[in-house]
Amino acid sequence: MTDIVERLEGLTADGHTGDWMDVVARAERRKAADRRRRVLIAAIVVLLLAVPTLALANRLSELLVVSDERSEPPTPWIAGNRVHGLGDLDERRLAAPLAWNAYSFPFFNTSPAVGSPDRRLLLYRANDPPDAFFGSRATPILRLYNVTSGSDRVVQRRAASFAWRPDGALAYARAAPGGWLHPGGSLGHVFVRPSLSQPAVRWTSDRARYTVVAWAGQTLLVGAIADGSAKPQRGEGIYALSGPHQARKLPIGGVVAIDPSGELVFGPMTHDRLSKGALTYRVVRVRDGKVLAELDLPPSAAPRSTYDGPSSTGGSWVGSYIVAAFASAGTELRDALVVLRYDGTLRPVHVFKLEPDSAADSGFASAPNAFHSPRFLDEEANEVVAWAEITERDGRDVFLASVFLHCDRTEKRCRRTDALPGTRRRITGGSEVWQPAVQAFIQNPSRPLPE
């Protein structure tokens, strides 16, 4: 050791670097190379993780051109108490208009009107008294309309949200005595009837504000929100109920769409609009709650506050494709139609907005609510229909009216219907009170459905 030290001291004293300095230089080069390698690996990992997000951001400029050609309504629908496109008659009348549709969760794909598989029955939500707009006077009820006979009867009182399984099982959230009644989540419990003629069985253990969302196979998906001391034991969120008092919390905060088999569910990670400044979507397996895929919205879509965060008005899932719409004030995703694909990974295919000039010519002045509650119409997931609103002028009066927007995602073109009957309302220039009729598709978000 002494000889080595003396040698090094001698080399330094003579002003030579010798082999020692060469060793040091090689070591420094190796360290620099290692650092570069680690930085490169980290960059590659970040890039791979960011690919879906970057792809979504790059597609924010995709535009749908609105054609001058008009479309016929492509699906049965209701406005108020008028039913259109159901059976061989142009219009049918219900005993009561649809009830106001206000959800407590920002990501629920529920329906106030569901048809039976044979199209002979229609189950819908109404109010008692029928003319009561949402408020303390209104008691939400479920009514059953028979398309063949025209009969219309009450099935359940003090119930708002519901899900009708194709085999006839009916689930609904019913308010407890003295419990708060609200279309978006009544304070009470969830009940299931094996059929319309059989008595109801309570499936929940804890009283909370429940919203019945849909059936996923034989499993019932339910949203739960705390209300004071009444709260679900495992916290707020989405629960999978497989029977009485058999509830599992899923790692998902809302239900936007269920896959055709009823095995997978797509929705946001939390029931809050935002989680740590971002919005993450998940594909979750219902039977065990396993998260199979995730996708973050891009930073460019981050809102200014939690109150204008992205929220979805629902969607649908056909094959490997998912369509969802966003109503997001203060973000680039405002009034955007998003098409995703899930084949083991979740990735964006399109992020559409309406082309401004053609949209303005067709009455979409600023594209308000351009893609409400979108759904696929075909098995190839090319055609999409959604509710939309147009602006009409008659002299100094300005009206809003609802239309269907019928789009082809491969051709990137849309046609709209004429203003739908019963949906036109004055917003300026008159003394009328703005109280629009509640409108809805006749659809069933539960899966699987019969062929």
Helices and strands as residue ranges (DSSP letters): H 2-13, H 18-58, E 62-70, E 77-79, E 82-84, E 91-93, E 113-115, E 121-128, E 139-146, E 152-157, E 159-164, E 170-175, E 186-193, E 201-202, E 208-216, E 219-225, E 237-243, E 246-249, E 257-258, E 264-268, E 280-285, E 291-296, G 299-301, G 306-308, E 312-318, E 321-326, E 336-342, E 346-354, H 356-361, E 372-376, E 383-394, E 397-408, E 413-416, E 425-428, E 439-441
